[in-house]
Amino acid sequence: MKKLCEGLLIVLTVLMVIIFLPFILIIALFSRLVHVPKEKKEYRQSRYFQDLGVRYRYEITQTPGYLFYNSAVKRNLPITYHRQENGLEYFVYNDTVYLFPDDNILDFDEDSGNWEFSNHTEWSNFQDEFSKKRSMLKNVGSSVSVKMLLTRKMIVRPKLTDVELPEQVCVVNQYETAFDDEKVIMDLPQNSQELYDMMHAMENLCGHYELHENVIHWKLYDEVHLEIDVQEDRGTISVEKGSLGITHWHTEDYEVFHDVCAIGKPGHVMVIRAGILGATVLYMGSKEDCPYPENKKSLFGKIYYLESK
């Protein structure tokens, strides 16, 4: 009887896959067809394309070089940027050459005491991978300082203050803010108390917040408040008006503090579109860079334009 039930379960699973797979593929294809033209338009308007002339490819706007270069130009960061014939991109800043990683993550192996690099399929020694990357550089002498520029989310280990990073690694919060005066988050919050302590240490965070039963209650706007719950490597941020929820989203541990800063720093805004099918956060960050006007209207729902105060 048990084997019969297991067999029926397998058959039902296969049937479900056969029935729903075409719909999943259609949705994925439709999403890509909508996304690509929008991304192409954005890309062709970027300084990265205008200055370097790199041919468009899918999701190029998410690559480290693209994110860093556009921001560096906008911030007038004194860099010299290079793209070699072999496609390797690097830049020079303060007499140091900085390389970008491929789609890699970095973690510390407690057993071997080494830092390991992964391409999401297999792990290898970081020093070996860095040496391979450095060997691809042309016209850069052996005496020149070379580092790998990683964002905090690329490092798996939640706490970095209790371990020494490789000297070839430079960590930034985001490529878009690299080399700003912003302090790099070395230890990621693993619970609401740790996030609350990080918020409390900030001198310019707006609003009033308190920790109650492991949830942060944040009064940041006149009629709208936030609740933040962090457990291990996940966080949930809820936006509520009175007792009614407007929207919520889930974050990784490396994102939750970034979201807090994007929402709650002076001069920052959060724009939410709420409709019958749910609500979407359209933007959160500096009011100066917000692409949505304060009096924006929507035919498909209500627009919340929330400014931290």
Secondary structure, DSSP 4 states (H G I P E B T S, - for coil): -HHHHHHHHHHHHHHHHHHHHHHHHHHHHHHHHHHHHHHHHHHHTSHHHHHH-PPP-TTGGGSHHHHHHHHHHHTT---EEEE-TTS-EEEEETTEEEEPP-S-EEEEETTTTEEEEE-SS-EEEHHHHHHHHHHT-SS--TTSEEEEEEEGGGB--SB-TTSPPPTTEEEES-GGGTTSSPPP--B---BHHHHHHHHHH-SS--SEEEEETTEEEEE-SSSEEEEEEEETTEEEEEEEETTEEEEEEEEEHHHHHHHHHHHHSTTEEEEEEEETTEEEEEEEEEGGG-SS-TT---TTSEEEEEE--
